Each structure stands twice: as structure tokens, then as C-alpha cells.
Amino acid sequence: MAKKEEPMDVMAMSALIEAQRKQIEKLEKDLKFSRDKVLALNTLIDIAEEHGAKIRKKGGVKR
């Protein structure tokens, strides 16, 4: 017979919810940082290309 799982007590469930909330906050912070970094790098590339640097590849497939 399979062992029946016991329900989590209120304290354990509360601790789990708090840990998940903290993880979500960290992931949201990391996501914002990544988005800001992409924006900064794209701006840097745009400025460099305005001054003649060829950084981005052309679109299309080479065969």
C-alpha cells in the first residue's frame, strides 16, 4: 500500500509561502536588471553605429 501523505501544518505552509514570495521578488529584481542591461547595451551599440562602427549583423540567411 502507498503511504498516505500528511497535510502540511499552518507554520510549514506559511514558511513555504514566504520562501516562494522571496524567490519571486529576487527573480523580478533579476529580470529588471537584465532588461535594463539589454537596453543599455542596445543604446551603446546604436551610438557606436552612429559613429561608423559596424556591430550588428545584417539580416538574412547565408548559404
ZABAMI-140009 format. One record per residue: residue in three letters; x, y, z of N, C-alpha, C, O in turn. Coordinates in steps of 0.05 Angstrom, whole numbers, padded with zeros to 5 digits, always signed. Example, Ala and Ser with C-alpha at 12.3 -4.5 7.8 and 13.67 -1.06 7.14 Angstrom:
<recs>
ALA+00264-00114+00156+00246-00090+00156+00264-00066+00156+00285-00066+00169 SER+00257-00045+00142+00273-00021+00143+00258+00001+00157+00268+00023+00161 
</recs>
This chain:
<recs>
MET+00017-00024+00000+00000+00000+00000+00017+00025+00000+00039+00025+00012 ALA+00008+00046-00013+00022+00071-00014+00019+00086+00012-00003+00086+00025 LYS+00040+00099+00020+00039+00115+00045+00023+00140+00040+00027+00154+00020 LYS+00004+00146+00058-00013+00169+00056+00003+00194+00066+00014+00194+00088 GLU+00004+00215+00049+00017+00239+00057+00001+00254+00077-00024+00256+00075 GLU+00015+00265+00097+00001+00281+00117+00000+00310+00108+00019+00320+00096 PRO-00022+00324+00114-00024+00353+00105-00003+00370+00120+00005+00364+00143 MET+00006+00391+00107+00025+00409+00119+00011+00425+00142-00012+00432+00139 ASP+00026+00430+00163+00014+00447+00183+00016+00476+00175+00029+00483+00155 VAL+00002+00492+00189+00000+00521+00181+00027+00535+00182+00032+00551+00164 MET+00044+00528+00201+00070+00541+00203+00088+00533+00179+00101+00550+00168 ALA+00087+00508+00171+00103+00499+00149+00093+00512+00123+00109+00520+00106 MET+00067+00513+00120+00056+00525+00096+00062+00555+00095+00068+00566+00073 SER+00061+00568+00117+00068+00597+00119+00097+00601+00111+00104+00620+00097 ALA+00115+00584+00121+00143+00587+00115+00148+00582+00085+00165+00595+00073 LEU+00134+00563+00074+00137+00557+00045+00128+00581+00028+00141+00588+00009 ILE+00106+00592+00036+00095+00615+00021+00114+00639+00023+00119+00653+00003 GLU+00126+00643+00046+00145+00665+00050+00170+00661+00033+00180+00679+00021 ALA+00180+00636+00032+00203+00629+00016+00197+00634-00014+00214+00644-00028 GLN+00174+00626-00022+00166+00630-00050+00163+00659-00057+00171+00668-00079 ARG+00153+00675-00038+00150+00704-00043+00177+00717-00046+00181+00734-00063 LYS+00196+00709-00029+00223+00720-00031+00236+00712-00057+00250+00728-00070 GLN+00232+00687-00066+00243+00678-00091+00231+00694-00115+00246+00702-00133 ILE+00205+00699-00114+00193+00715-00135+00204+00743-00136+00210+00754-00157 GLU+00208+00755-00112+00219+00782-00111+00247+00783-00123+00254+00801-00138 LYS+00264+00762-00117+00291+00761-00128+00290+00758-00158+00305+00771-00172 LEU+00273+00740-00168+00271+00736-00197+00261+00761-00211+00271+00768-00233 GLU+00242+00776-00199+00233+00801-00211+00255+00821-00212+00258+00836-00232 LYS+00271+00823-00191+00294+00841-00190+00314+00834-00211+00325+00851-00225 ASP+00320+00808-00213+00339+00799-00234+00329+00804-00262+00345+00812-00280 LEU+00303+00801-00266+00292+00806-00293+00294+00836-00299+00301+00843-00322 LYS+00288+00853-00280+00290+00882-00285+00319+00889-00292+00324+00905-00310 PHE+00338+00878-00277+00366+00883-00282+00374+00875-00311+00387+00889-00325 SER+00365+00851-00318+00371+00841-00345+00359+00859-00367+00372+00864-00387 ARG+00334+00867-00363+00321+00885-00383+00336+00911-00385+00340+00922-00407 ASP+00344+00923-00362+00359+00948-00362+00386+00944-00376+00395+00962-00391 LYS+00399+00922-00371+00425+00916-00384+00422+00914-00414+00438+00925-00429 VAL+00401+00900-00423+00397+00898-00452+00392+00925-00464+00402+00932-00486 LEU+00376+00942-00451+00371+00969-00461+00396+00985-00462+00401+00999-00482 ALA+00413+00983-00442+00438+00998-00441+00457+00989-00464+00469+01005-00477 LEU+00459+00963-00467+00477+00952-00488+00467+00960-00516+00483+00967-00534 ASN+00440+00958-00520+00430+00966-00546+00434+00996-00552+00440+01004-00574 THR+00431+01012-00531+00437+01041-00534+00466+01046-00541+00472+01062-00558 LEU+00484+01032-00527+00512+01034-00533+00519+01026-00562+00534+01040-00575 ILE+00507+01004-00571+00511+00996-00599+00500+01016-00618+00513+01022-00639 ASP+00476+01027-00613+00464+01047-00630+00483+01072-00633+00487+01082-00655 ILE+00494+01081-00610+00512+01104-00611+00537+01097-00626+00547+01114-00642 ALA+00548+01074-00622+00573+01066-00636+00568+01064-00666+00585+01072-00682 GLU+00544+01054-00674+00538+01052-00703+00534+01079-00715+00539+01083-00739 GLU+00524+01098-00699+00520+01126-00709+00548+01138-00716+00550+01156-00732 HIS+00568+01128-00702+00596+01138-00706+00612+01121-00725+00636+01123-00726 GLY+00598+01103-00740+00612+01088-00761+00619+01059-00754+00628+01045-00772 ALA+00616+01050-00730+00623+01023-00723+00602+01004-00734+00578+01009-00732 LYS+00611+00982-00746+00592+00962-00756+00592+00939-00737+00610+00923-00736 ILE+00571+00937-00720+00570+00917-00699+00549+00896-00704+00555+00872-00703 ARG+00525+00904-00711+00503+00885-00715+00506+00872-00742+00516+00884-00762 LYS+00498+00846-00743+00499+00831-00768+00475+00839-00785+00455+00847-00775 LYS+00478+00836-00811+00456+00841-00830+00436+00818-00827+00444+00796-00820 GLY+00411+00823-00832+00391+00803-00831+00393+00784-00855+00407+00791-00875 GLY+00380+00762-00854+00380+00743-00877+00398+00719-00872+00414+00719-00853 VAL+00393+00699-00888+00408+00674-00885+00429+00672-00907+00424+00677-00930 LYS+00453+00664-00899+00475+00659-00918+00475+00629-00924+00473+00613-00906 ARG+00479+00622-00949+00482+00594-00957+00505+00591-00976+00510+00569-00985 
</recs>
